[in-house]
Amino acid sequence: MAGKFEAFVDHDSFFRFRLLAPDGTVMAVSGPYEDKHALAAGIAAVRECAGTGLVTDLCPAGSVARQAPAVDPASAAATVKDDCDELRVPAGGHTFILAREPRRQGSRPRWSAAAAR
């Protein structure tokens, strides 16, 4: 089963979509869109670019050693902040580039109807 897109309206009355994995895990959340037409164009752009996107590795070579921060257990409960409601989108608008036109769905046949007879 493939993942799916889920369109919704956020608390600021903007249209957004989230990309869900087959198990229901949220993979990505879009930036805000003014109307459904722009939302549909954003989904189309993600569909087109997601399978063909290049991967740029910005990680250092080898493994990264992580050290646990020194935290006092008594004060840790007081400093925990629930930021699940915050939306992590870049300032300035859309997360995705909108497509200028629909992608062509394949190539034309290399033979003509007369040659096929």
C-alpha positions as CSV (number, residue, x, y, z in Angstrom):
1,M,0.0,0.0,0.0
2,A,1.3,3.4,-0.9
3,G,1.3,6.5,1.3
4,K,-1.3,9.2,0.9
5,F,-1.9,12.9,1.0
6,E,-4.3,14.4,3.5
7,A,-5.6,17.9,2.9
8,F,-6.8,20.0,5.9
9,V,-7.4,23.6,7.1
10,D,-5.1,24.8,9.9
11,H,-6.0,27.0,12.8
12,D,-5.1,30.1,10.8
13,S,-7.6,29.1,8.1
14,F,-4.9,28.2,5.5
15,F,-5.0,25.0,3.4
16,R,-2.2,22.5,4.1
17,F,-1.5,18.9,3.4
18,R,0.4,16.2,5.2
19,L,2.0,13.2,3.6
20,L,1.2,10.0,5.4
21,A,3.2,6.7,5.3
22,P,1.3,3.5,4.8
23,D,1.2,2.9,8.5
24,G,-0.3,6.4,9.2
25,T,3.0,8.1,10.3
26,V,3.2,11.8,9.3
27,M,6.1,12.1,6.9
28,A,5.8,15.8,5.9
29,V,3.6,18.7,6.4
30,S,3.3,21.4,3.8
31,G,3.4,25.1,4.1
32,P,0.3,27.3,4.0
33,Y,-1.7,27.7,0.8
34,E,-4.4,30.4,0.1
35,D,-6.8,28.2,-1.8
36,K,-7.5,24.6,-2.9
37,H,-6.1,25.2,-6.4
38,A,-2.7,26.1,-5.0
39,L,-2.9,23.2,-2.6
40,A,-3.6,20.8,-5.5
41,A,-0.6,22.3,-7.4
42,G,1.6,21.7,-4.3
43,I,0.6,18.1,-4.1
44,A,1.2,17.6,-7.8
45,A,4.7,19.1,-7.4
46,V,5.5,16.8,-4.5
47,R,4.3,13.8,-6.5
48,E,6.5,14.8,-9.4
49,C,9.6,15.6,-7.5
50,A,9.5,13.0,-4.7
51,G,10.4,10.0,-6.9
52,T,12.9,11.8,-9.0
53,G,14.7,14.0,-6.4
54,L,18.4,13.7,-5.9
55,V,19.9,13.1,-2.5
56,T,22.6,15.4,-1.3
57,D,24.6,13.9,1.6
58,L,25.6,16.7,4.0
59,C,26.5,14.3,6.8
60,P,30.1,13.9,8.0
61,A,31.8,10.7,7.0
62,G,31.6,7.8,9.4
63,S,29.4,7.8,12.5
64,V,28.6,10.6,14.8
65,A,29.2,10.1,18.5
66,R,26.3,11.5,20.6
67,Q,26.7,12.5,24.2
68,A,23.7,12.6,26.5
69,P,23.2,16.1,28.1
70,A,23.7,16.3,31.8
71,V,20.2,17.0,33.2
72,D,19.1,17.0,36.8
73,P,16.0,14.6,36.9
74,A,14.2,16.8,39.4
75,S,14.4,19.9,37.2
76,A,13.8,18.0,33.9
77,A,10.1,17.7,34.4
78,A,9.8,21.5,34.9
79,T,11.7,22.4,31.7
80,V,9.9,20.0,29.4
81,K,7.9,22.0,26.8
82,D,5.2,20.5,24.7
83,D,5.7,21.9,21.3
84,C,3.6,19.5,19.3
85,D,1.2,22.3,18.3
86,E,4.0,24.4,16.7
87,L,4.3,24.2,13.0
88,R,7.8,23.8,11.7
89,V,7.7,25.6,8.3
90,P,10.2,28.0,6.9
91,A,9.4,31.7,7.1
92,G,8.2,33.2,3.9
93,G,5.5,30.9,2.6
94,H,5.5,27.7,0.6
95,T,7.7,24.7,1.4
96,F,7.4,23.3,-2.1
97,I,7.8,24.9,-5.5
98,L,4.5,25.0,-7.4
99,A,4.5,23.3,-10.8
100,R,4.1,25.6,-13.8
101,E,2.2,23.0,-15.9
102,P,1.3,19.3,-15.5
103,R,3.9,16.8,-16.2
104,R,3.6,14.9,-19.5
105,Q,2.5,11.3,-18.7
106,G,4.8,9.4,-21.0
107,S,6.1,9.6,-24.5
108,R,4.3,9.4,-27.8
109,P,4.4,6.1,-29.6
110,R,7.4,5.7,-32.0
111,W,5.3,4.2,-34.7
112,S,2.4,5.5,-36.7
113,A,-1.0,3.8,-37.2
114,A,-0.1,3.2,-40.9
115,A,3.2,1.5,-40.0
116,A,1.5,-0.9,-37.5
117,R,-0.7,-2.5,-40.2
